[in-house]
Amino acid sequence: MTSRRLSILALVAVLAVVAGIWLAGRQATSSSAESAVLYPDLKKELDAVTAIRIVKAGGTPAVELKRGENGWTVAERGNFPADDAKLRKLIGNLADAKLLEEKTSNPKSYAALGVEDISNSAAGGVQLELDGLKQPVKLIIGKQASGAQSQYVRRADEPKSWLVNKSIDTSSSADQWLRKSIVDVSADRVQSAEVAVGTAKPYSIVKKTRADADFTVEGLPKGKALSSPSAADSFATALAGLTLTDVKPASEVTDAPSARATVKTFDGLVTEASGWKKDDKHYIALKTSYDAALAEKFKVATADAEKKDGADGDAAKAATDTAKKDVAGSEGAPIVVAPAKPATINAEEEASKSNSQLNGWVYEIPAYKYDTIFKPVDELIKK
């Protein structure tokens, strides 16, 4: 073997060793970064968090969420209750976030990731701040990384930016953090409603029994008829899954309502609604109470129907019980148990709890929901 060939082999060996050392170092650094948690102590201190703030470009406060005796609230909306699920996800993702990859430490390159200082009026990200911890959290949250649930972040006052393995909520509008649910009265519960819109004469929709397929309408204009037997049936869903788009304290609304509706259920829940339209927005205020006489009326009717059906059902029940005993006694055979009946709604308790939550607020709701609750009688009759 010539000296030239030996030199080449020696050089190759040296390069291989150097490459191995470099690769090992890179893998160790990568492994270390991937195992590092963005905020190692946060998970242990979650109960100590007293406030969460989101600050926009230019240092402009956007949202402040505060923790009180009754839970989390949104400061910018008169301390209305916050969306607990959204908050849990935010804090959980922040506590679980791991460093995937170190990114730039050059301030000139921060803008590409959206992690420049929030004092910059042109900043592309937001700053998330958590109070109450031993070391308060101040995190600049930049752009989403493409193709993955990951995001670019930078701890404020630190030069290094990072790619983390979680998507962190940057909603910077107060209404996005509100608890959305207002009331939820299922369609099968609605017994009647009285509606007054503007200066028009009030009218009522009624079901005389739970078995009625359609609502009848009382108070139609003279000589007018419903457009169809089911014209008023949409009222059944008026208060089903009612959610807000925004909210304001009732003290901020001084105008008299332009519409009113009172919705009653077979189990005695009474919901009084007042409505306003302003600047293409739709608002509603609600008050709930309990009508024991109404509940008793339909409870008695239900009991009578069950009594009438009971005699015919006794034989069937006895046969079913015997069959169950036989099945239970068979070796290795499963015991068949009839499904439990749904729990009875305690409308009196529901009314009290709902009213305490609804009192003092006016809600902005979707236009289609407003139009269902406060439907003009003209929309029910033949043209």
C-alpha positions as CSV (number, residue, x, y, z in Angstrom):
1,M,0.0,0.0,0.0
2,T,1.5,3.3,-1.0
3,S,2.0,6.2,1.4
4,R,-0.5,8.3,-0.6
5,R,-3.2,5.7,-0.1
6,L,-2.4,5.5,3.6
7,S,-2.8,9.2,3.9
8,I,-6.2,9.2,2.2
9,L,-7.4,6.4,4.5
10,A,-6.2,8.2,7.6
11,L,-8.0,11.4,6.5
12,V,-11.2,9.5,5.9
13,A,-10.9,7.9,9.3
14,V,-10.4,11.3,11.0
15,L,-13.4,12.8,9.1
16,A,-15.6,9.8,10.2
17,V,-14.6,10.4,13.8
18,V,-15.4,14.1,13.6
19,A,-18.7,13.5,11.9
20,G,-19.6,10.9,14.6
21,I,-18.8,13.3,17.4
22,W,-20.8,16.1,15.7
23,L,-23.8,13.9,15.1
24,A,-23.7,12.5,18.7
25,G,-23.6,16.1,20.0
26,R,-26.5,17.1,17.7
27,Q,-28.6,14.1,18.8
28,A,-27.9,14.8,22.5
29,T,-28.9,18.4,22.1
30,S,-32.0,17.5,20.2
31,S,-32.9,14.8,22.8
32,S,-32.3,17.3,25.6
33,A,-34.5,19.9,23.9
34,E,-37.3,17.4,23.3
35,S,-37.4,16.3,26.9
36,A,-37.3,19.8,28.3
37,V,-40.6,21.3,29.4
38,L,-41.3,25.0,28.6
39,Y,-42.3,25.7,32.2
40,P,-41.1,22.8,34.3
41,D,-42.8,23.9,37.6
42,L,-46.1,25.2,36.1
43,K,-48.0,21.9,36.4
44,K,-47.4,21.8,40.2
45,E,-48.5,25.4,40.6
46,L,-51.6,25.5,38.6
47,D,-53.8,26.1,41.6
48,A,-51.8,29.2,42.5
49,V,-52.7,31.0,39.2
50,T,-54.8,34.0,40.1
51,A,-55.0,35.9,36.7
52,I,-54.3,35.4,33.0
53,R,-53.7,38.3,30.7
54,I,-53.3,38.5,26.9
55,V,-51.5,41.6,25.6
56,K,-51.5,42.6,22.0
57,A,-49.0,44.5,19.9
58,G,-47.9,47.8,21.3
59,G,-48.5,46.5,24.8
60,T,-52.2,46.9,24.5
61,P,-54.2,44.9,27.1
62,A,-56.7,42.6,25.3
63,V,-58.2,40.2,27.8
64,E,-57.9,39.7,31.6
65,L,-59.2,36.5,33.2
66,K,-59.5,36.6,36.9
67,R,-59.9,33.8,39.4
68,G,-62.3,34.5,42.3
69,E,-64.4,32.6,44.9
70,N,-67.0,31.6,42.2
71,G,-64.5,30.6,39.5
72,W,-62.9,32.4,36.5
73,T,-64.4,35.6,35.1
74,V,-63.7,37.9,32.2
75,A,-62.8,41.4,33.5
76,E,-63.7,43.2,30.3
77,R,-67.3,41.9,30.5
78,G,-68.1,43.0,34.0
79,N,-66.6,39.8,35.4
80,F,-69.0,37.5,33.6
81,P,-68.2,33.8,34.0
82,A,-65.4,32.5,31.7
83,D,-65.5,29.4,29.5
84,D,-64.0,26.8,31.8
85,A,-63.2,24.3,29.1
86,K,-61.4,26.8,27.0
87,L,-59.4,27.9,30.0
88,R,-58.5,24.4,31.0
89,K,-57.2,23.7,27.5
90,L,-55.1,26.9,27.5
91,I,-53.4,26.2,30.9
92,G,-53.1,22.5,30.2
93,N,-51.3,23.0,26.9
94,L,-49.0,25.6,28.4
95,A,-48.1,23.3,31.3
96,D,-47.5,20.3,29.0
97,A,-45.6,22.2,26.3
98,K,-42.2,20.7,25.5
99,L,-39.4,22.3,23.5
100,L,-39.0,20.6,20.2
101,E,-36.3,22.7,18.6
102,E,-34.3,25.8,19.4
103,K,-34.9,28.6,16.9
104,T,-33.4,32.0,16.3
105,S,-31.8,34.2,19.0
106,N,-31.4,37.1,16.6
107,P,-33.9,39.9,17.2
108,K,-33.7,40.8,13.5
109,S,-35.2,37.3,12.8
110,Y,-37.9,37.3,15.4
111,A,-40.6,38.8,13.1
112,A,-40.4,35.7,10.8
113,L,-41.6,33.6,13.7
114,G,-43.9,36.3,15.2
115,V,-42.0,36.4,18.5
116,E,-40.7,40.0,18.5
117,D,-41.2,42.1,21.7
118,I,-44.8,42.9,22.3
119,S,-43.9,46.6,22.9
120,N,-43.4,46.8,19.1
121,S,-46.6,48.2,17.6
122,A,-46.1,45.9,14.6
123,A,-45.6,42.7,16.7
124,G,-47.0,39.6,15.0
125,G,-47.8,37.7,18.2
126,V,-49.3,38.2,21.6
127,Q,-47.9,38.0,25.2
128,L,-49.5,35.6,27.6
129,E,-49.0,36.5,31.3
130,L,-49.9,34.3,34.4
131,D,-50.0,35.8,37.9
132,G,-49.8,34.1,41.3
133,L,-46.8,31.9,40.6
134,K,-43.4,32.0,42.3
135,Q,-42.0,33.0,38.9
136,P,-44.7,34.8,36.9
137,V,-45.1,33.5,33.3
138,K,-44.6,36.0,30.5
139,L,-44.6,34.1,27.1
140,I,-44.6,35.7,23.7
141,I,-46.7,33.4,21.4
142,G,-45.9,33.6,17.8
143,K,-47.0,31.9,14.6
144,Q,-48.3,28.4,14.2
145,A,-45.9,26.0,12.7
146,S,-47.0,24.5,9.5
147,G,-48.3,21.0,9.3
148,A,-48.3,20.3,13.0
149,Q,-49.9,21.1,16.4
150,S,-47.0,23.2,17.4
151,Q,-46.1,26.9,17.8
152,Y,-43.2,29.3,17.9
153,V,-42.7,30.9,21.3
154,R,-40.2,33.0,23.2
155,R,-40.0,33.6,26.9
156,A,-40.0,37.4,27.4
157,D,-36.6,38.9,28.3
158,E,-34.9,35.8,26.9
159,P,-33.1,35.8,23.5
160,K,-33.8,32.2,22.5
161,S,-37.0,31.3,20.6
162,W,-38.4,27.8,20.4
163,L,-40.7,25.5,18.6
164,V,-43.0,23.8,21.1
165,N,-45.2,20.7,20.7
166,K,-48.5,22.4,21.6
167,S,-50.9,24.9,20.1
168,I,-51.5,27.7,22.6
169,D,-54.7,29.7,22.3
170,T,-54.1,33.4,21.4
171,S,-57.8,34.6,21.3
172,S,-57.5,38.3,22.0
173,S,-61.1,39.3,22.1
174,A,-62.9,39.2,25.4
175,D,-66.1,37.7,24.0
176,Q,-64.1,34.6,22.9
177,W,-63.5,33.7,26.5
178,L,-67.1,34.0,27.8
179,R,-69.1,31.0,29.0
180,K,-71.5,30.6,26.0
181,S,-74.4,28.7,27.4
182,I,-77.4,30.7,28.7
183,V,-80.3,28.3,29.1
184,D,-81.4,25.0,27.6
185,V,-85.1,24.1,27.6
186,S,-85.7,21.1,25.4
187,A,-88.5,21.2,22.9
188,D,-90.6,18.4,24.5
189,R,-91.0,20.5,27.7
190,V,-92.6,23.6,26.2
191,Q,-96.3,23.9,27.0
192,S,-97.1,27.5,26.0
193,A,-95.7,30.9,25.1
194,E,-97.1,34.4,25.0
195,V,-95.5,36.8,22.6
196,A,-95.7,40.6,22.1
197,V,-93.6,42.3,19.4
198,G,-93.6,46.0,19.1
199,T,-97.0,47.6,19.2
200,A,-98.8,44.5,17.8
201,K,-101.4,42.8,19.9
202,P,-99.9,39.8,22.0
203,Y,-100.7,36.3,20.9
204,S,-100.3,32.9,22.5
205,I,-99.3,29.4,21.4
206,V,-100.5,26.4,23.5
207,K,-100.4,22.7,23.8
208,K,-103.2,21.3,26.0
209,T,-101.4,18.0,26.5
210,R,-97.9,16.6,26.1
211,A,-99.2,14.4,23.3
212,D,-100.3,17.3,21.1
213,A,-98.4,17.3,17.8
214,D,-98.7,21.0,17.1
215,F,-99.2,24.2,19.0
216,T,-102.5,26.0,18.6
217,V,-102.4,29.8,18.3
218,E,-104.7,32.1,20.2
219,G,-105.1,35.8,19.4
220,L,-104.7,35.7,15.6
221,P,-105.9,38.8,13.8
222,K,-109.6,38.7,12.9
223,G,-110.3,36.7,9.8
224,K,-106.8,35.3,9.6
225,A,-105.7,31.6,9.7
226,L,-102.3,29.9,10.2
227,S,-100.3,29.2,7.2
228,S,-100.1,25.5,8.2
229,P,-101.0,23.5,11.3
230,S,-97.3,23.4,12.3
231,A,-96.7,27.1,11.7
232,A,-96.0,27.8,15.4
233,D,-94.0,24.6,16.2
234,S,-90.7,26.4,15.9
235,F,-91.4,28.0,19.3
236,A,-90.6,24.6,20.9
237,T,-86.9,25.2,20.2
238,A,-86.8,28.9,21.2
239,L,-84.9,28.3,24.4
240,A,-83.2,25.0,23.4
241,G,-79.4,25.4,23.5
242,L,-79.6,29.2,23.7
243,T,-76.0,30.6,23.6
244,L,-74.6,34.1,23.6
245,T,-72.2,35.8,21.2
246,D,-71.5,38.6,23.8
247,V,-72.8,40.0,27.1
248,K,-73.2,43.3,28.9
249,P,-74.3,44.3,32.4
250,A,-78.1,45.1,32.5
251,S,-77.3,48.5,33.9
252,E,-75.9,49.5,30.5
253,V,-79.2,48.9,28.8
254,T,-81.7,51.7,29.5
255,D,-84.0,51.5,26.6
256,A,-87.4,49.8,27.0
257,P,-87.5,46.4,25.4
258,S,-89.2,46.2,21.9
259,A,-90.4,42.6,22.4
260,R,-91.5,40.3,25.2
261,A,-92.2,36.6,25.5
262,T,-93.1,34.3,28.4
263,V,-92.4,30.6,27.8
264,K,-93.9,28.0,30.1
265,T,-93.1,24.3,30.4
266,F,-95.2,21.3,31.4
267,D,-93.0,20.9,34.6
268,G,-93.6,24.4,35.8
269,L,-90.5,26.4,34.6
270,V,-91.5,29.9,33.5
271,T,-89.0,32.0,31.5
272,E,-89.7,35.7,30.9
273,A,-87.7,37.2,28.0
274,S,-87.2,40.8,27.0
275,G,-85.7,41.7,23.6
276,W,-84.0,44.6,21.9
277,K,-82.6,45.2,18.4
278,K,-79.9,47.8,18.1
279,D,-77.2,48.5,15.4
280,D,-78.0,45.1,13.7
281,K,-77.5,43.3,16.9
282,H,-80.0,41.3,18.9
283,Y,-80.2,41.3,22.7
284,I,-82.2,39.4,25.3
285,A,-82.6,39.5,29.1
286,L,-84.1,36.5,30.9
287,K,-85.8,35.8,34.2
288,T,-86.9,32.4,35.4
289,S,-89.4,31.3,38.1
290,Y,-91.5,28.3,39.1
291,D,-95.2,27.8,38.7
292,A,-96.2,25.0,41.1
293,A,-99.8,25.0,39.9
294,L,-98.8,24.5,36.3
295,A,-96.5,21.7,37.2
296,E,-99.2,20.0,39.4
297,K,-101.8,20.3,36.6
298,F,-99.7,18.3,34.1
299,K,-98.3,16.0,36.8
300,V,-101.8,15.0,37.7
301,A,-102.7,14.5,34.0
302,T,-99.7,12.3,33.6
303,A,-100.4,10.3,36.7
304,D,-104.0,9.7,35.5
305,A,-102.7,8.4,32.2
306,E,-100.2,6.1,33.9
307,K,-103.0,4.8,36.1
308,K,-105.2,4.0,33.1
309,D,-102.3,2.2,31.4
310,G,-101.2,0.5,34.5
311,A,-103.9,-2.2,34.6
312,D,-103.1,-3.3,31.1
313,G,-99.4,-3.3,31.8
314,D,-99.5,-5.4,35.0
315,A,-99.6,-8.7,33.2
316,A,-96.8,-7.7,30.9
317,K,-94.7,-6.5,33.9
318,A,-95.2,-9.8,35.7
319,A,-94.2,-11.8,32.6
320,T,-91.0,-9.6,32.3
321,D,-90.1,-10.1,36.0
322,T,-90.5,-13.9,35.6
323,A,-88.3,-13.9,32.5
324,K,-85.6,-11.9,34.3
325,K,-85.6,-14.4,37.2
326,D,-85.3,-17.3,34.7
327,V,-82.4,-15.6,33.0
328,A,-80.7,-14.8,36.3
329,G,-80.9,-18.4,37.3
330,S,-79.4,-19.9,34.2
331,E,-75.8,-20.8,34.5
332,G,-73.5,-18.4,32.6
333,A,-76.4,-16.4,31.2
334,P,-76.3,-12.6,31.5
335,I,-78.9,-10.8,33.5
336,V,-80.9,-8.5,31.3
337,V,-81.8,-5.2,33.1
338,A,-84.2,-2.7,31.6
339,P,-82.7,0.7,31.0
340,A,-83.3,3.2,33.8
341,K,-85.8,6.0,33.2
342,P,-84.3,9.5,32.7
343,A,-84.0,11.5,36.0
344,T,-87.0,13.8,36.6
345,I,-86.2,17.5,36.1
346,N,-86.5,19.5,39.3
347,A,-87.9,22.6,37.7
348,E,-88.2,24.6,40.9
349,E,-84.5,24.1,41.6
350,E,-83.7,24.8,37.9
351,A,-85.6,28.1,38.1
352,S,-83.8,29.3,41.2
353,K,-80.3,28.4,39.9
354,S,-80.9,29.8,36.4
355,N,-82.3,33.1,37.8
356,S,-79.3,33.6,40.0
357,Q,-77.1,33.3,36.9
358,L,-79.2,35.3,34.6
359,N,-80.0,38.2,36.9
360,G,-78.2,41.4,36.0
361,W,-77.1,40.5,32.4
362,V,-78.2,41.3,28.9
363,Y,-77.1,38.9,26.2
364,E,-76.3,39.4,22.6
365,I,-77.6,36.3,20.7
366,P,-77.7,35.1,17.1
367,A,-80.4,36.8,14.9
368,Y,-82.1,33.5,14.1
369,K,-82.6,32.7,17.7
370,Y,-84.0,36.1,18.4
371,D,-86.4,35.8,15.5
372,T,-87.6,32.4,16.9
373,I,-88.3,33.7,20.4
374,F,-89.9,37.0,19.2
375,K,-91.7,35.9,16.1
376,P,-94.2,38.4,14.7
377,V,-97.7,37.0,14.3
378,D,-97.6,38.0,10.6
379,E,-95.1,35.2,10.0
380,L,-97.5,32.6,11.2
381,I,-100.6,33.5,9.1
382,K,-101.5,32.9,5.5
383,K,-100.6,35.8,3.2
